[in-house]
Amino acid sequence: ETLQRIVSTLVNKNDEIHNFIDMLNHTISNVQLNSSNAISELDEEFDGLYSVLHEMKGSMANTIQQEEARKIQALQDQLSQCSHALESSEELLEIAVQSLDIKNPAKLLEVENIEQMGVRQIVTVASAFRLSLKPKVSDSMAHLMVDFSLEKRMLQAVKFLPVPKAPEIDVAACLVADNCITVSWRMPEEDPRIDHFVLEYRKTNFDGLPRLKGEQHWEVIDYIKATQYTLSGLKFDTKYMNLRVQACNKAVAGEYSDPITLETKAFLFSLDSTSSHPNLKVEDTYVEWDPTGGKGQEKIKGKENKNSNAASPKRATNSPRASARGSRDRFAGESYTVLGDTAVESGQHYWEVRAQKDCKSYSVGVIYRNPGKFDQLGKTNSSWCIHINNWLQTTFSAKHNNKAKTLDIPVPDRIGVYCDFDGGQLSFYNANSKALLHTFRTKFTQPLLPGFMIWCGGLTVSTGLQVPSAVKTLQKSENGLSGSTSSLNNVA
């Protein structure tokens, strides 16, 4: 025995070493891949910087060219005005010189005309005397010069962006309830450059640190701005969940936090097709009435029963042979029933059922193992259920030991089933509002199987659900209830 324990320990240790070697090789591959990615990202960043500088250069050169065109246009306009004024002035000067050279008295009248023309020319060129002989714009372009000395110093100071430190998950603040997981974390020190966080999670059946082999891929929730996140709408079909968080700035993601493992155990079962009535079509968590499913088999079974003088359904229920049957003995007769494949033997559990709108009749409850093939939910002392009948008129009742209690409340479209095996309590709730529909109180003496009866319609079962917080809150008040259900209870 000692040697066997040593060998077993060595085998386990070898497995751990193999897993660690695989993890190291995987890490080396990741280092090479991430290094190549970092170089590619560096090239992209510098290419982006070059692009920005090239765009800025083009924009600034365009501004200089526009300023050049503006100044030249202004100077050319001024040059045109001055040339026109000069031309008019020279013409007037020529007329004045000619008038001074007249010596013939006979041309006096002509001189007077010339003088009048001169006055008009002076009036015409008067604006030329008001022209500024100073250029409207200067030839300086100094105001469009740039100084990149500061930017050069900044570029020379560019270094790798500091990698954010790994966040720390606050295990005490993490919460698992109502099929949701709330994860809280904090940074070891304040870092204003952090832009967002990334949360990763994966389901596992292993407690403790995650393993490389045999694990599911990480599911990613990206761009989380807060330091808390709630994963909702989960199906808790594994015992645990690994979670880790990393912080990211604008350029790089930091190291992951130390992963934590939270327990997410819940009651998970499927419908046992081997137990179902031949007229039921079963697929995992869905059962549907199939009127053609068992006609041929029922005829054959009927002939066999007739030839063998088989007992009536009521006698068969209490026969030793029926009580010893396993779940693989299908229900028959009018017991259109299917059971769950996992028994409740202890603890508190919860599951939900939704019926199709056109469903004529169905029951939801629990039953002891190995029922008779003709047993119907609620009609034996080993089964408890609520029954809904939509044939002709709707009736809603709680059934046990062939006794029924009418429930004068609306039938919800989704029914929650809460079973406290150790506390001897079976409660049914409106799954939407969590309002209590009915409670059975008894002492369960055998393992219980979820049971479902369906006629004309279909049922969908939701499992892997934790007991809702609202249901837990109502347990204290429920424990104070009495008498109203005592007539249906089987207290052992």
KOLVO-117667 format. One line per field, with one value per residue (C-alpha): residue number from 1; residue in three letters; x, y, z. Coordinates in Angstrom, 3 decimals. Layout:
KOLVO-117667
pos <- [NUM / ...] $
code <- [ALA / ...] $
u <- [X / ...] $
v <- [Y / ...] $
w <- [Z / ...] $
***
This chain:
KOLVO-117667
pos <- [1 / 2 / 3 / 4 / 5 / 6 / 7 / 8 / 9 / 10 / 11 / 12 / 13 / 14 / 15 / 16 / 17 / 18 / 19 / 20 / 21 / 22 / 23 / 24 / 25 / 26 / 27 / 28 / 29 / 30 / 31 / 32 / 33 / 34 / 35 / 36 / 37 / 38 / 39 / 40 / 41 / 42 / 43 / 44 / 45 / 46 / 47 / 48 / 49 / 50 / 51 / 52 / 53 / 54 / 55 / 56 / 57 / 58 / 59 / 60 / 61 / 62 / 63 / 64 / 65 / 66 / 67 / 68 / 69 / 70 / 71 / 72 / 73 / 74 / 75 / 76 / 77 / 78 / 79 / 80 / 81 / 82 / 83 / 84 / 85 / 86 / 87 / 88 / 89 / 90 / 91 / 92 / 93 / 94 / 95 / 96 / 97 / 98 / 99 / 100 / 101 / 102 / 103 / 104 / 105 / 106 / 107 / 108 / 109 / 110 / 111 / 112 / 113 / 114 / 115 / 116 / 117 / 118 / 119 / 120 / 121 / 122 / 123 / 124 / 125 / 126 / 127 / 128 / 129 / 130 / 131 / 132 / 133 / 134 / 135 / 136 / 137 / 138 / 139 / 140 / 141 / 142 / 143 / 144 / 145 / 146 / 147 / 148 / 149 / 150 / 151 / 152 / 153 / 154 / 155 / 156 / 157 / 158 / 159 / 160 / 161 / 162 / 163 / 164 / 165 / 166 / 167 / 168 / 169 / 170 / 171 / 172 / 173 / 174 / 175 / 176 / 177 / 178 / 179 / 180 / 181 / 182 / 183 / 184 / 185 / 186 / 187 / 188 / 189 / 190 / 191 / 192 / 193 / 194 / 195 / 196 / 197 / 198 / 199 / 200 / 201 / 202 / 203 / 204 / 205 / 206 / 207 / 208 / 209 / 210 / 211 / 212 / 213 / 214 / 215 / 216 / 217 / 218 / 219 / 220 / 221 / 222 / 223 / 224 / 225 / 226 / 227 / 228 / 229 / 230 / 231 / 232 / 233 / 234 / 235 / 236 / 237 / 238 / 239 / 240 / 241 / 242 / 243 / 244 / 245 / 246 / 247 / 248 / 249 / 250 / 251 / 252 / 253 / 254 / 255 / 256 / 257 / 258 / 259 / 260 / 261 / 262 / 263 / 264 / 265 / 266 / 267 / 268 / 269 / 270 / 271 / 272 / 273 / 274 / 275 / 276 / 277 / 278 / 279 / 280 / 281 / 282 / 283 / 284 / 285 / 286 / 287 / 288 / 289 / 290 / 291 / 292 / 293 / 294 / 295 / 296 / 297 / 298 / 299 / 300 / 301 / 302 / 303 / 304 / 305 / 306 / 307 / 308 / 309 / 310 / 311 / 312 / 313 / 314 / 315 / 316 / 317 / 318 / 319 / 320 / 321 / 322 / 323 / 324 / 325 / 326 / 327 / 328 / 329 / 330 / 331 / 332 / 333 / 334 / 335 / 336 / 337 / 338 / 339 / 340 / 341 / 342 / 343 / 344 / 345 / 346 / 347 / 348 / 349 / 350 / 351 / 352 / 353 / 354 / 355 / 356 / 357 / 358 / 359 / 360 / 361 / 362 / 363 / 364 / 365 / 366 / 367 / 368 / 369 / 370 / 371 / 372 / 373 / 374 / 375 / 376 / 377 / 378 / 379 / 380 / 381 / 382 / 383 / 384 / 385 / 386 / 387 / 388 / 389 / 390 / 391 / 392 / 393 / 394 / 395 / 396 / 397 / 398 / 399 / 400 / 401 / 402 / 403 / 404 / 405 / 406 / 407 / 408 / 409 / 410 / 411 / 412 / 413 / 414 / 415 / 416 / 417 / 418 / 419 / 420 / 421 / 422 / 423 / 424 / 425 / 426 / 427 / 428 / 429 / 430 / 431 / 432 / 433 / 434 / 435 / 436 / 437 / 438 / 439 / 440 / 441 / 442 / 443 / 444 / 445 / 446 / 447 / 448 / 449 / 450 / 451 / 452 / 453 / 454 / 455 / 456 / 457 / 458 / 459 / 460 / 461 / 462 / 463 / 464 / 465 / 466 / 467 / 468 / 469 / 470 / 471 / 472 / 473 / 474 / 475 / 476 / 477 / 478 / 479 / 480 / 481 / 482 / 483 / 484 / 485 / 486 / 487 / 488 / 489 / 490 / 491 / 492] $
code <- [GLU / THR / LEU / GLN / ARG / ILE / VAL / SER / THR / LEU / VAL / ASN / LYS / ASN / ASP / GLU / ILE / HIS / ASN / PHE / ILE / ASP / MET / LEU / ASN / HIS / THR / ILE / SER / ASN / VAL / GLN / LEU / ASN / SER / SER / ASN / ALA / ILE / SER / GLU / LEU / ASP / GLU / GLU / PHE / ASP / GLY / LEU / TYR / SER / VAL / LEU / HIS / GLU / MET / LYS / GLY / SER / MET / ALA / ASN / THR / ILE / GLN / GLN / GLU / GLU / ALA / ARG / LYS / ILE / GLN / ALA / LEU / GLN / ASP / GLN / LEU / SER / GLN / CYS / SER / HIS / ALA / LEU / GLU / SER / SER / GLU / GLU / LEU / LEU / GLU / ILE / ALA / VAL / GLN / SER / LEU / ASP / ILE / LYS / ASN / PRO / ALA / LYS / LEU / LEU / GLU / VAL / GLU / ASN / ILE / GLU / GLN / MET / GLY / VAL / ARG / GLN / ILE / VAL / THR / VAL / ALA / SER / ALA / PHE / ARG / LEU / SER / LEU / LYS / PRO / LYS / VAL / SER / ASP / SER / MET / ALA / HIS / LEU / MET / VAL / ASP / PHE / SER / LEU / GLU / LYS / ARG / MET / LEU / GLN / ALA / VAL / LYS / PHE / LEU / PRO / VAL / PRO / LYS / ALA / PRO / GLU / ILE / ASP / VAL / ALA / ALA / CYS / LEU / VAL / ALA / ASP / ASN / CYS / ILE / THR / VAL / SER / TRP / ARG / MET / PRO / GLU / GLU / ASP / PRO / ARG / ILE / ASP / HIS / PHE / VAL / LEU / GLU / TYR / ARG / LYS / THR / ASN / PHE / ASP / GLY / LEU / PRO / ARG / LEU / LYS / GLY / GLU / GLN / HIS / TRP / GLU / VAL / ILE / ASP / TYR / ILE / LYS / ALA / THR / GLN / TYR / THR / LEU / SER / GLY / LEU / LYS / PHE / ASP / THR / LYS / TYR / MET / ASN / LEU / ARG / VAL / GLN / ALA / CYS / ASN / LYS / ALA / VAL / ALA / GLY / GLU / TYR / SER / ASP / PRO / ILE / THR / LEU / GLU / THR / LYS / ALA / PHE / LEU / PHE / SER / LEU / ASP / SER / THR / SER / SER / HIS / PRO / ASN / LEU / LYS / VAL / GLU / ASP / THR / TYR / VAL / GLU / TRP / ASP / PRO / THR / GLY / GLY / LYS / GLY / GLN / GLU / LYS / ILE / LYS / GLY / LYS / GLU / ASN / LYS / ASN / SER / ASN / ALA / ALA / SER / PRO / LYS / ARG / ALA / THR / ASN / SER / PRO / ARG / ALA / SER / ALA / ARG / GLY / SER / ARG / ASP / ARG / PHE / ALA / GLY / GLU / SER / TYR / THR / VAL / LEU / GLY / ASP / THR / ALA / VAL / GLU / SER / GLY / GLN / HIS / TYR / TRP / GLU / VAL / ARG / ALA / GLN / LYS / ASP / CYS / LYS / SER / TYR / SER / VAL / GLY / VAL / ILE / TYR / ARG / ASN / PRO / GLY / LYS / PHE / ASP / GLN / LEU / GLY / LYS / THR / ASN / SER / SER / TRP / CYS / ILE / HIS / ILE / ASN / ASN / TRP / LEU / GLN / THR / THR / PHE / SER / ALA / LYS / HIS / ASN / ASN / LYS / ALA / LYS / THR / LEU / ASP / ILE / PRO / VAL / PRO / ASP / ARG / ILE / GLY / VAL / TYR / CYS / ASP / PHE / ASP / GLY / GLY / GLN / LEU / SER / PHE / TYR / ASN / ALA / ASN / SER / LYS / ALA / LEU / LEU / HIS / THR / PHE / ARG / THR / LYS / PHE / THR / GLN / PRO / LEU / LEU / PRO / GLY / PHE / MET / ILE / TRP / CYS / GLY / GLY / LEU / THR / VAL / SER / THR / GLY / LEU / GLN / VAL / PRO / SER / ALA / VAL / LYS / THR / LEU / GLN / LYS / SER / GLU / ASN / GLY / LEU / SER / GLY / SER / THR / SER / SER / LEU / ASN / ASN / VAL / ALA] $
u <- [0.000 / 2.836 / 4.517 / 1.220 / 0.789 / 4.350 / 3.747 / 0.452 / 2.169 / 4.947 / 2.423 / 0.581 / 3.859 / 4.910 / 1.612 / 2.156 / 5.694 / 4.441 / 1.754 / 4.326 / 6.684 / 3.808 / 3.023 / 6.682 / 6.809 / 3.526 / 4.934 / 8.089 / 5.925 / 3.876 / 7.022 / 8.190 / 4.769 / 4.226 / 7.715 / 6.932 / 3.595 / 5.308 / 7.721 / 4.828 / 2.940 / 6.088 / 6.357 / 2.707 / 3.167 / 6.190 / 4.489 / 1.558 / 3.911 / 5.566 / 2.148 / 1.139 / 4.374 / 4.020 / 0.437 / 1.465 / 4.296 / 1.908 / -0.603 / 2.032 / 3.560 / 0.097 / -0.343 / 2.970 / 1.947 / -1.398 / 0.336 / 2.723 / -0.154 / -2.008 / 0.976 / 1.871 / -1.738 / -1.810 / 1.485 / 0.416 / -2.829 / -0.804 / 1.626 / -1.226 / -2.675 / 0.697 / 1.351 / -2.025 / -1.386 / 2.081 / 0.725 / -1.912 / 0.636 / 3.033 / 0.260 / -0.592 / 3.039 / 3.341 / 0.300 / 1.709 / 5.031 / 3.312 / 1.240 / 4.339 / 5.885 / 2.975 / 4.119 / 1.418 / -1.375 / -3.750 / -3.642 / -4.815 / -8.285 / -6.720 / -4.584 / -7.655 / -9.108 / -5.873 / -5.953 / -9.483 / -8.312 / -5.431 / -7.768 / -9.802 / -6.627 / -5.553 / -8.928 / -8.574 / -5.169 / -5.885 / -6.280 / -2.744 / -1.472 / -3.203 / -1.610 / 0.634 / 4.087 / 4.590 / 4.017 / 0.790 / 2.493 / 6.022 / 8.176 / 8.840 / 7.621 / 9.078 / 5.630 / 5.354 / 8.552 / 8.366 / 10.437 / 10.418 / 13.039 / 10.461 / 8.945 / 12.388 / 13.101 / 9.753 / 10.433 / 13.868 / 12.202 / 9.796 / 10.165 / 8.184 / 4.896 / 4.966 / 3.034 / 0.104 / 0.516 / -1.646 / -4.956 / -5.797 / -9.140 / -10.975 / -12.217 / -14.239 / -16.210 / -16.912 / -20.434 / -21.993 / -25.806 / -28.845 / -26.757 / -24.605 / -21.028 / -19.963 / -16.197 / -14.483 / -10.854 / -8.502 / -5.137 / -2.158 / -1.520 / -3.245 / -2.497 / -4.256 / -3.067 / -5.296 / -8.017 / -10.001 / -9.941 / -10.352 / -12.088 / -11.578 / -13.377 / -13.754 / -15.673 / -13.831 / -14.328 / -10.931 / -10.467 / -7.433 / -5.142 / -6.134 / -4.504 / -3.298 / -4.522 / -8.177 / -9.374 / -11.833 / -10.762 / -11.019 / -14.124 / -13.312 / -15.204 / -13.368 / -13.455 / -14.696 / -14.391 / -15.238 / -13.421 / -16.408 / -18.349 / -21.309 / -21.504 / -25.198 / -27.316 / -24.863 / -25.627 / -23.757 / -23.005 / -19.552 / -18.347 / -16.097 / -15.169 / -11.703 / -11.515 / -8.693 / -8.393 / -5.845 / -5.501 / -4.898 / -3.721 / -3.992 / -1.156 / -0.528 / -2.199 / -0.648 / -0.149 / -3.140 / -4.126 / -3.659 / -6.600 / -9.246 / -11.610 / -15.199 / -17.547 / -20.531 / -22.030 / -25.729 / -28.240 / -27.874 / -29.851 / -31.308 / -34.522 / -34.095 / -35.516 / -35.225 / -37.862 / -40.314 / -43.706 / -43.622 / -45.931 / -43.339 / -40.522 / -37.557 / -34.506 / -32.145 / -34.219 / -37.316 / -40.258 / -43.116 / -46.347 / -46.234 / -49.627 / -48.191 / -45.136 / -46.284 / -49.410 / -47.810 / -45.898 / -48.981 / -50.970 / -48.251 / -47.917 / -51.691 / -51.772 / -48.941 / -50.696 / -53.950 / -52.334 / -50.431 / -53.428 / -51.431 / -52.603 / -54.530 / -52.621 / -53.587 / -52.347 / -49.220 / -48.425 / -48.127 / -46.599 / -43.123 / -41.984 / -43.086 / -41.419 / -38.154 / -38.122 / -35.356 / -35.739 / -35.258 / -38.710 / -40.797 / -43.985 / -47.098 / -50.864 / -52.025 / -48.879 / -47.382 / -44.334 / -40.586 / -38.052 / -34.804 / -31.598 / -30.083 / -31.463 / -31.687 / -30.209 / -29.324 / -29.063 / -31.170 / -31.827 / -33.802 / -34.971 / -37.559 / -40.157 / -41.866 / -44.913 / -45.986 / -49.006 / -51.158 / -50.311 / -53.516 / -52.313 / -49.044 / -47.595 / -44.314 / -42.926 / -40.716 / -41.019 / -39.086 / -36.854 / -38.193 / -41.842 / -44.357 / -44.768 / -48.398 / -47.739 / -48.893 / -47.408 / -49.347 / -51.500 / -49.121 / -47.706 / -44.231 / -44.766 / -45.584 / -46.524 / -48.582 / -50.921 / -52.260 / -55.215 / -56.138 / -58.704 / -62.099 / -61.324 / -58.143 / -57.611 / -54.531 / -53.926 / -51.322 / -51.387 / -49.992 / -51.162 / -54.173 / -55.380 / -55.660 / -55.761 / -57.049 / -54.763 / -56.825 / -54.037 / -53.071 / -50.936 / -47.489 / -45.820 / -42.693 / -42.668 / -39.734 / -39.239 / -37.353 / -36.433 / -34.866 / -34.233 / -32.794 / -35.409 / -38.268 / -39.657 / -40.832 / -41.999 / -43.254 / -42.825 / -43.743 / -40.299 / -40.700 / -41.964 / -40.734 / -44.201 / -44.927 / -47.487 / -47.531 / -45.364 / -45.275 / -43.695 / -42.647 / -39.643 / -38.081 / -36.884 / -35.563 / -33.703 / -35.975 / -36.115 / -37.589 / -40.765 / -42.792 / -46.147 / -47.245 / -50.280 / -50.857 / -48.017 / -44.428 / -42.279 / -38.845 / -36.761 / -34.011 / -31.358 / -27.945 / -29.648 / -28.742 / -31.402 / -32.472 / -31.768 / -35.458 / -36.366 / -33.770 / -35.176 / -38.680 / -37.669 / -38.005 / -41.553 / -42.358 / -41.128 / -43.800 / -46.628 / -48.713 / -52.111 / -53.098 / -51.008 / -51.033 / -53.778 / -51.458 / -48.310 / -46.939 / -45.019 / -42.998] $
v <- [0.000 / 2.395 / 1.627 / 2.114 / 5.534 / 6.478 / 5.370 / 7.277 / 10.397 / 10.078 / 9.667 / 12.790 / 14.684 / 13.573 / 14.822 / 18.162 / 18.416 / 17.513 / 20.163 / 22.696 / 21.837 / 22.294 / 25.620 / 26.746 / 25.770 / 27.556 / 30.630 / 30.589 / 30.480 / 33.347 / 35.402 / 34.958 / 35.743 / 38.747 / 40.099 / 39.925 / 41.617 / 44.350 / 45.108 / 45.245 / 47.597 / 49.755 / 50.011 / 51.003 / 53.704 / 55.230 / 55.001 / 56.807 / 59.475 / 59.882 / 60.223 / 62.920 / 64.856 / 64.560 / 65.806 / 68.692 / 69.622 / 69.699 / 71.822 / 74.338 / 74.559 / 75.236 / 78.047 / 79.622 / 79.408 / 81.050 / 83.879 / 84.321 / 84.571 / 87.083 / 89.378 / 89.259 / 90.050 / 93.045 / 94.380 / 93.877 / 95.803 / 98.669 / 98.550 / 98.833 / 101.871 / 103.625 / 102.916 / 104.390 / 107.505 / 107.947 / 107.699 / 110.392 / 112.663 / 112.417 / 113.365 / 116.471 / 117.426 / 117.277 / 119.551 / 122.097 / 122.204 / 122.744 / 125.675 / 127.436 / 127.351 / 129.309 / 132.743 / 133.428 / 135.695 / 134.157 / 130.935 / 132.510 / 131.066 / 127.656 / 128.131 / 128.837 / 125.599 / 123.857 / 125.328 / 124.068 / 120.660 / 120.858 / 121.583 / 118.569 / 116.452 / 117.698 / 116.740 / 113.353 / 112.630 / 114.148 / 110.676 / 109.852 / 112.526 / 110.682 / 107.358 / 105.937 / 105.318 / 102.642 / 98.936 / 97.618 / 94.377 / 93.514 / 90.934 / 89.223 / 85.631 / 85.327 / 84.902 / 81.539 / 80.092 / 77.087 / 76.044 / 72.296 / 72.378 / 71.514 / 68.787 / 67.379 / 67.181 / 65.490 / 62.946 / 62.276 / 61.617 / 59.032 / 55.709 / 52.526 / 53.213 / 51.781 / 48.504 / 48.724 / 46.653 / 43.613 / 44.328 / 42.612 / 40.807 / 41.452 / 37.937 / 39.098 / 41.502 / 38.910 / 37.519 / 34.399 / 34.560 / 34.273 / 32.675 / 35.795 / 36.441 / 39.895 / 40.409 / 43.332 / 44.367 / 47.243 / 48.524 / 48.195 / 51.906 / 54.785 / 54.897 / 57.710 / 56.301 / 53.224 / 53.369 / 50.182 / 46.656 / 43.206 / 40.389 / 36.770 / 33.731 / 30.030 / 27.173 / 24.307 / 21.331 / 21.821 / 23.785 / 26.045 / 27.393 / 26.825 / 23.985 / 24.160 / 20.761 / 19.891 / 23.426 / 25.474 / 28.650 / 31.939 / 33.963 / 37.707 / 40.794 / 43.853 / 47.638 / 47.619 / 51.141 / 50.373 / 48.163 / 45.831 / 43.708 / 41.315 / 38.254 / 37.452 / 34.820 / 32.038 / 28.350 / 26.828 / 23.468 / 23.153 / 23.220 / 26.244 / 29.231 / 30.749 / 34.538 / 36.985 / 40.687 / 42.861 / 46.640 / 48.416 / 51.894 / 53.446 / 51.360 / 48.227 / 45.671 / 44.762 / 41.424 / 39.413 / 39.375 / 36.192 / 34.028 / 33.207 / 30.249 / 30.729 / 27.862 / 27.813 / 24.447 / 24.104 / 21.314 / 20.143 / 17.378 / 16.276 / 14.440 / 10.664 / 9.519 / 5.872 / 6.521 / 8.464 / 7.298 / 6.132 / 8.995 / 11.556 / 12.893 / 13.824 / 15.915 / 16.759 / 19.450 / 19.455 / 17.030 / 17.080 / 15.130 / 12.834 / 11.124 / 8.691 / 7.724 / 4.571 / 3.257 / 0.169 / -0.623 / -0.097 / -2.602 / -5.194 / -4.577 / -4.750 / -8.183 / -9.402 / -8.163 / -9.774 / -13.109 / -13.108 / -11.968 / -8.925 / -6.964 / -3.702 / -0.414 / 0.141 / -3.276 / -2.903 / 0.293 / -1.469 / -4.703 / -5.633 / -5.966 / -2.445 / -0.966 / -2.636 / -1.321 / 1.031 / 4.234 / 2.322 / 0.767 / 3.229 / 4.757 / 3.399 / 3.705 / 7.250 / 8.131 / 10.442 / 11.075 / 11.554 / 11.855 / 13.691 / 11.667 / 13.022 / 12.487 / 14.974 / 13.358 / 16.381 / 20.164 / 22.893 / 22.931 / 24.899 / 24.462 / 26.059 / 24.843 / 26.654 / 25.205 / 25.894 / 28.170 / 25.473 / 22.850 / 21.097 / 19.404 / 19.107 / 18.440 / 19.497 / 17.927 / 15.271 / 11.535 / 8.844 / 6.579 / 3.434 / 4.383 / 2.019 / 2.278 / 3.367 / 5.802 / 9.351 / 12.425 / 13.485 / 10.341 / 8.327 / 8.902 / 9.047 / 12.006 / 15.721 / 18.114 / 21.005 / 20.285 / 22.589 / 21.537 / 23.770 / 21.418 / 23.198 / 25.403 / 26.118 / 24.443 / 24.870 / 22.529 / 20.974 / 17.167 / 14.512 / 11.023 / 11.345 / 14.458 / 17.821 / 21.382 / 24.030 / 27.019 / 30.143 / 32.115 / 32.809 / 30.197 / 31.700 / 31.077 / 29.896 / 27.818 / 27.625 / 24.474 / 24.747 / 21.563 / 21.584 / 17.880 / 18.078 / 20.610 / 18.560 / 21.371 / 21.471 / 24.893 / 26.165 / 29.778 / 32.135 / 32.125 / 35.714 / 37.436 / 34.790 / 34.813 / 31.623 / 29.302 / 26.386 / 24.595 / 20.915 / 20.032 / 16.515 / 14.377 / 12.916 / 9.379 / 8.512 / 10.303 / 12.438 / 12.655 / 15.650 / 14.517 / 15.963 / 14.912 / 16.338 / 15.829 / 17.751 / 20.257 / 20.610 / 21.568 / 23.184 / 22.606 / 25.024 / 23.468 / 24.498 / 27.268 / 28.367 / 29.028 / 32.650 / 35.202 / 36.124 / 32.514 / 32.297 / 35.476 / 34.028 / 30.840 / 32.330 / 33.464 / 30.168 / 28.258 / 30.021 / 28.686 / 25.764 / 24.062 / 25.246 / 22.526 / 19.923 / 17.878 / 17.172 / 16.502 / 13.090 / 13.385 / 10.274] $
w <- [0.000 / 0.817 / -2.485 / -4.292 / -2.677 / -3.644 / -7.228 / -7.337 / -5.989 / -8.582 / -11.391 / -10.255 / -9.927 / -13.415 / -14.787 / -13.082 / -14.519 / -17.999 / -17.721 / -16.514 / -19.404 / -21.832 / -20.196 / -20.506 / -24.187 / -24.715 / -22.964 / -25.143 / -28.261 / -26.934 / -26.207 / -29.804 / -31.212 / -28.952 / -29.764 / -33.478 / -32.851 / -30.809 / -33.674 / -36.125 / -33.839 / -33.452 / -37.237 / -37.422 / -34.773 / -36.522 / -39.903 / -38.340 / -36.961 / -40.359 / -41.933 / -39.459 / -40.035 / -43.803 / -43.594 / -41.334 / -43.728 / -46.685 / -44.759 / -43.638 / -47.153 / -48.530 / -45.982 / -47.104 / -50.753 / -50.013 / -48.133 / -51.050 / -53.527 / -51.302 / -50.965 / -54.655 / -55.604 / -53.239 / -54.575 / -58.180 / -57.551 / -56.022 / -58.938 / -61.442 / -59.663 / -59.594 / -63.288 / -64.254 / -62.132 / -63.667 / -67.196 / -66.534 / -64.890 / -67.833 / -70.281 / -68.207 / -68.021 / -71.783 / -72.248 / -69.778 / -71.592 / -74.911 / -73.535 / -72.299 / -75.783 / -77.524 / -78.952 / -81.616 / -80.231 / -82.728 / -80.745 / -77.472 / -77.839 / -78.370 / -75.247 / -73.211 / -74.438 / -73.557 / -70.051 / -69.577 / -70.712 / -68.262 / -65.368 / -66.288 / -66.466 / -63.036 / -61.629 / -63.306 / -61.819 / -58.395 / -56.891 / -57.969 / -55.585 / -52.741 / -53.522 / -50.794 / -52.050 / -49.375 / -50.213 / -48.744 / -47.648 / -46.696 / -48.327 / -45.001 / -44.449 / -40.978 / -39.414 / -41.147 / -39.797 / -37.412 / -34.441 / -33.783 / -31.063 / -28.370 / -30.491 / -31.221 / -27.511 / -26.983 / -29.724 / -28.317 / -24.970 / -26.444 / -24.635 / -24.348 / -22.593 / -19.066 / -18.894 / -16.472 / -13.375 / -12.847 / -11.100 / -7.837 / -7.692 / -4.433 / -3.677 / -0.674 / -2.887 / -5.590 / -5.547 / -7.063 / -7.028 / -9.312 / -12.056 / -12.151 / -11.104 / -9.963 / -10.078 / -8.335 / -8.575 / -7.793 / -8.990 / -6.647 / -7.201 / -9.001 / -12.730 / -14.658 / -17.995 / -17.733 / -20.385 / -19.748 / -18.353 / -19.892 / -18.010 / -19.029 / -17.678 / -18.374 / -16.867 / -15.213 / -12.944 / -11.305 / -8.115 / -7.749 / -10.472 / -14.104 / -16.007 / -19.575 / -20.682 / -20.891 / -20.248 / -22.219 / -24.002 / -22.161 / -22.891 / -23.198 / -22.010 / -23.374 / -22.818 / -19.228 / -17.834 / -14.196 / -11.684 / -11.374 / -13.812 / -13.596 / -15.816 / -16.198 / -17.927 / -17.120 / -17.037 / -14.146 / -15.699 / -14.114 / -10.525 / -10.811 / -12.934 / -13.410 / -13.735 / -14.407 / -15.250 / -17.056 / -17.306 / -20.619 / -21.533 / -24.995 / -26.379 / -24.358 / -22.092 / -18.770 / -17.098 / -15.981 / -12.362 / -10.399 / -11.508 / -8.970 / -8.872 / -7.760 / -7.034 / -9.391 / -8.552 / -9.349 / -9.909 / -13.499 / -15.109 / -18.424 / -19.203 / -19.135 / -22.473 / -21.345 / -18.697 / -20.843 / -22.047 / -25.694 / -26.624 / -25.505 / -27.634 / -25.444 / -26.359 / -23.510 / -21.703 / -23.908 / -23.921 / -26.385 / -26.710 / -29.735 / -30.275 / -32.823 / -30.845 / -29.062 / -30.750 / -32.225 / -29.044 / -26.887 / -28.972 / -28.658 / -24.921 / -24.593 / -26.201 / -24.005 / -20.885 / -21.978 / -22.698 / -19.431 / -17.346 / -16.218 / -13.198 / -13.559 / -13.445 / -9.810 / -8.757 / -10.836 / -8.965 / -5.645 / -6.878 / -5.674 / -9.256 / -10.099 / -7.031 / -7.962 / -11.534 / -12.562 / -14.527 / -17.783 / -17.470 / -19.488 / -18.205 / -19.859 / -19.918 / -19.184 / -17.281 / -19.913 / -17.770 / -18.098 / -15.259 / -14.786 / -15.013 / -11.772 / -8.293 / -5.430 / -2.329 / -0.212 / -0.233 / -1.811 / -5.547 / -8.088 / -11.675 / -13.960 / -16.445 / -19.298 / -21.070 / -24.626 / -24.889 / -26.489 / -23.867 / -22.711 / -19.535 / -17.654 / -14.198 / -12.618 / -9.456 / -7.889 / -7.323 / -5.481 / -7.518 / -9.173 / -9.596 / -11.128 / -14.892 / -14.475 / -11.607 / -12.207 / -10.555 / -7.465 / -7.391 / -5.196 / -1.732 / -3.276 / -5.605 / -5.239 / -8.040 / -9.249 / -12.144 / -14.844 / -16.985 / -19.919 / -21.415 / -21.766 / -18.747 / -16.833 / -13.453 / -11.273 / -8.339 / -6.045 / -5.879 / -3.544 / -2.564 / -4.925 / -3.120 / -4.812 / -3.534 / -5.927 / -6.308 / -6.896 / -8.575 / -12.205 / -13.919 / -14.688 / -18.016 / -16.161 / -12.979 / -10.574 / -8.473 / -5.182 / -3.335 / 0.127 / 0.611 / 4.121 / 5.243 / 3.803 / 1.673 / -1.936 / -3.155 / -6.486 / -7.579 / -10.344 / -11.956 / -13.183 / -10.032 / -7.537 / -5.961 / -4.008 / -5.631 / -3.193 / -0.626 / 0.381 / 3.734 / 4.533 / 5.384 / 2.295 / 2.946 / -0.508 / -3.303 / -5.474 / -9.248 / -11.076 / -12.817 / -15.697 / -17.161 / -20.504 / -22.727 / -25.946 / -25.933 / -24.837 / -21.835 / -21.712 / -18.582 / -17.471 / -15.233 / -13.989 / -12.025 / -8.535 / -5.941 / -6.600 / -3.880 / -3.779 / -3.047 / -0.287 / 1.237 / 1.241 / 3.033 / 6.517 / 5.875 / 4.184 / 7.193 / 9.234 / 7.050 / 8.308 / 8.039 / 4.570 / 2.956 / 5.708 / 4.074 / 1.151 / 3.157 / 3.794 / 7.036 / 7.636] $
***
